[in-house]
């Protein structure tokens, strides 16, 4: 089943481009994938090596996610 996040009150979508030491990439991606706010986490190539798609209710919720 596919749901639109907006229908559930989640109006903010953000993409995080992260640089993680290659030896920690799998561990970091798996840890982030367990977060309720993370819709997708995957290894990529280029200057950043981890892409994370985050869905939050609003900017305040996103700030809370980033800081805690």
C-alpha positions in Angstrom: 0.0 0.0 0.0 1.3 3.5 -0.8 0.1 6.5 1.3 0.6 10.2 0.6 2.4 11.6 3.7 0.4 14.8 3.4 -2.8 12.9 4.1 -1.3 11.8 7.4 -0.4 15.4 8.3 3.3 15.1 7.3 3.8 18.2 5.2 7.6 18.5 5.1 9.9 16.3 3.0 13.6 16.7 3.1 16.6 15.1 1.4 19.8 14.7 3.4 23.0 14.2 1.6 25.6 12.8 4.0 29.3 11.9 4.0 30.0 8.9 6.1 33.3 7.1 6.4 33.1 4.2 4.0 33.8 1.7 6.7 30.7 3.0 8.6 28.4 3.4 5.6 26.3 0.2 6.1 26.0 0.7 9.8 25.0 4.4 9.4 22.4 3.6 6.7 20.9 0.7 8.7 20.6 2.9 11.8 19.0 5.8 9.9 16.6 3.4 8.1 15.2 2.4 11.5 14.0 6.0 12.3 10.3 6.5 11.9 10.9 9.7 9.9 13.1 8.1 7.3 11.2 7.0 4.1 14.4 5.9 2.3 18.1 5.5 3.1 20.6 4.3 0.5 24.2 4.4 -0.5 25.2 6.6 -3.4 28.3 7.6 -5.3 29.8 11.0 -5.6 30.9 13.6 -3.0 28.2 12.3 -0.6 27.8 8.6 -0.1 24.5 8.3 1.8 21.1 9.7 0.7 18.3 9.9 3.3 14.7 11.0 2.6 13.0 12.3 5.7 9.2 13.0 6.1 8.1 15.2 9.1 4.9 16.9 10.2 6.4 20.4 9.9 9.6 22.5 10.3 9.5 22.2 14.1 9.3 18.4 13.8 12.2 18.3 11.3 14.3 20.5 13.6 13.6 18.1 16.5 14.6 15.2 14.3 17.9 16.8 13.3 18.8 17.9 16.8 17.8 14.9 18.8 
